[in-house]
Amino acid sequence: MARSDKFTLTQKKQQLYSDFLTSFAYNKHTGYLGVIENEDSVAQALKNFFLTNHGERFMNASFGGNVTALLFENYDRGMAEATTFTIREGLAHWEPRVSVHNIQIAPANTENSGAMVNPNELIVSLTYAIRNLYGEEHLDVLIKRVR
């Protein structure tokens, strides 16, 4: 290590958003709950939003993307547009940190002919910008039935 590296001040990245890890894992150095910041925090919140159906949160019946409830519906263009609208409205209400640019919902497994291999899996692709941070982010969430 060069002497200049030892005494050069580094700029700490500004922390705007933070949240606990969903696994509630401890930080091995501090002994406190693990924390994620900025882009990772927002991405975790968005993934939780997509995986939550309406009525699953106590006292917040309208929270969630309600995408997993649509896995058993016939997938067509109208269903995809209705789900996209529901997601946009939900994100505008529940996630003010995000400015949504594009939402795409597609079957997860398709053959070359376009036929669905497993109709009970969807991929939600979201392109968004985080307010007060620069740049555009992209998130893909696989939604599949559990049973």
Secondary structure, DSSP 8 states (H G I E B T S, - for coil): --HHHHH----------EEE-TT--B-TTTSSB-EEEHHHHHHHHHHHHHT--TT-BTTBTT-S---GGGTTS---HHHHHHHHHHHHHHHHHH-TTEEEEEEEEEES-B-TTS-BS-TTEEEEEEEEEETTS-SEEEEEEEEE---
